[in-house]
Amino acid sequence: MELFDVTIVGGGPAGLYSAFYSGLRDLKTKIIEFQPTLGGKVNIFLEKMLWDVGGQPPIVAAQFIDNLVNQAMTFQPTICLETKVQTIRKEQHYFVIETNDGTAHYSKTVIIATGGGIYKPIKLAIDGAKKYEMTNLHYTIKVIDRFRNHDVLISGGGNGAVDWAVELLPIAKSVTLIYRKEELTAHEAQVRKLRESGASIMLNSELVSLQSNDEKTAIEQVVICQNGENTTAKMDDIIISHGYDREVSLDFDAAIRPERKDDYYLQSIGKCQTTVPGIFGAGDIVAYEDKVNLLIGTFQDAVLAVNSAKLYMNPEANHYAMVSSHNEKFREKNQALYAQI
Ligand SMILES: Cc1cc2nc3c(=O)[nH]c(=O)nc-3n(C[C@H](O)[C@H](O)[C@H](O)COP(=O)(O)OP(=O)(O)OC[C@H]3O[C@@H](n4cnc5c(N)ncnc54)[C@H](O)[C@@H]3O)c2cc1C
């Protein structure tokens, strides 16, 4: 039984910054994340520019997450990916965190940083579609350059679909957007831009079939049904943007459920503490007056949650960490960096 000081549930921005800060406070730290990668819901919009993070010039979300992950690894926390926390219960002096693979994790404190829960893209309901996910059927865009000079079809009419279409206009050979309703529902300015671009927009339309010559390889053409009539089009890539299903199934023990059971948020009773001593919350999952549901808000929560965890374990400890430049452990680990300053 390996006992950690802090176990963080969720490896999004709040979890990652909590891990960094926990290391800074000399705590033995673990992150448990359901998805195969760290970064949280920022993974949904990896190519989007972030403009509103203090001290950070506009940055592509993917790069921002890389930076956050690198920073989180400074003190080498233990990372468990593709692992879903199902229950958290208190034993005498520690918590037992049970995960979907049947493992029990042991920790003196827990920081819940599960954000909006587990996001899963709504998949295309066409038989056999799954096998193309390895080739040219996409639910997110990781590297936009992949689509250079390709004929790209995007299915969806919301912000995600229209934003991708606009981003792809200067890169792709052609962009076709199909949507099952009569009007696109995305932001007007983006819709206007798309309409003026010459991209093909097919309303009242949906994908009915994906076709390839060789079953094992890629989609070569698609069948689109528009107003009851089928047309066939050759495509290099198909992007599905039908939204996300959100699962908020962290099965809390009754003792740590928020007061209102219909509310999935964790209520902070101050300094990101919950009603259960030893369990803290950070990021979008936490509710308190004036909470900011943005990246910058997750950082403040992470600091508060880690400092609260430190004090819970050691009431004599400093209430907050020294500024990072005064932290000896940090200096040791970053001597090369300091030498350059
Ligand atoms: C489309 C979009 C655009 C945005 N743009 C901006 C922006 O420009 N600027 C800005 O500041 N903010 C922006 N935000 C908000 C920002 O993304 C969030 O505030 C931030 O991601 C919250 O981080 P978090 O770590 O609290 O939660 P999340 O990012 O949701 O991460 C939570 C993590 O917990 C994991 N998890 C959940 N349940 C479990 C479980 N039971 N077991 C294990 N793991 C679990 C999830 O898989 C996820 O990885 C945007 C959000 C969206 C959706």
The ligand as a Gaussian input file, in Angstrom:
#p B3LYP/6-31G(d) Opt

LIG

0 1
 C      -14.896000      25.317000     -26.032000
 C      -14.241000      25.908000     -24.823000
 C      -13.396000      26.998000     -24.970000
 C      -12.770000      27.580000     -23.846000
 N      -11.944000      28.653000     -24.024000
 C      -11.320000      29.194000     -22.955000
 C      -10.451000      30.312000     -23.096000
 O      -10.255000      30.823000     -24.206000
 N       -9.833000      30.812000     -21.972000
 C      -10.029000      30.277000     -20.719000
 O       -9.439000      30.759000     -19.773000
 N      -10.862000      29.210000     -20.556000
 C      -11.508000      28.672000     -21.627000
 N      -12.348000      27.600000     -21.455000
 C      -12.582000      27.098000     -20.083000
 C      -11.449000      26.169000     -19.635000
 O      -11.237000      25.178000     -20.627000
 C      -11.858000      25.516000     -18.313000
 O      -12.064000      26.531000     -17.354000
 C      -10.764000      24.559000     -17.805000
 O      -10.495000      23.541000     -18.754000
 C      -11.203000      23.918000     -16.486000
 O      -10.203000      23.044000     -16.080000
 P      -10.491000      21.858000     -15.029000
 O       -9.185000      21.177000     -14.822000
 O      -11.233000      22.385000     -13.869000
 O      -11.527000      20.893000     -15.769000
 P      -11.414000      20.061000     -17.130000
 O      -10.608000      20.793000     -18.140000
 O      -12.827000      19.703000     -17.458000
 O      -10.602000      18.753000     -16.716000
 C      -11.179000      17.786000     -15.861000
 C      -10.493000      16.452000     -16.091000
 O      -10.988000      15.512000     -15.117000
 C      -11.136000      14.250000     -15.751000
 N      -12.115000      13.456000     -14.995000
 C      -13.425000      13.763000     -14.787000
 N      -14.008000      12.816000     -14.012000
 C      -13.022000      11.909000     -13.733000
 C      -13.011000      10.696000     -12.980000
 N      -14.096000      10.239000     -12.344000
 N      -11.841000       9.993000     -12.897000
 C      -10.706000      10.451000     -13.530000
 N      -10.690000      11.588000     -14.269000
 C      -11.832000      12.307000     -14.354000
 C      -11.636000      14.595000     -17.157000
 O      -11.409000      13.530000     -18.073000
 C      -10.797000      15.859000     -17.462000
 O       -9.580000      15.513000     -18.113000
 C      -13.002000      27.027000     -22.556000
 C      -13.844000      25.903000     -22.401000
 C      -14.452000      25.350000     -23.518000
 C      -15.345000      24.146000     -23.340000

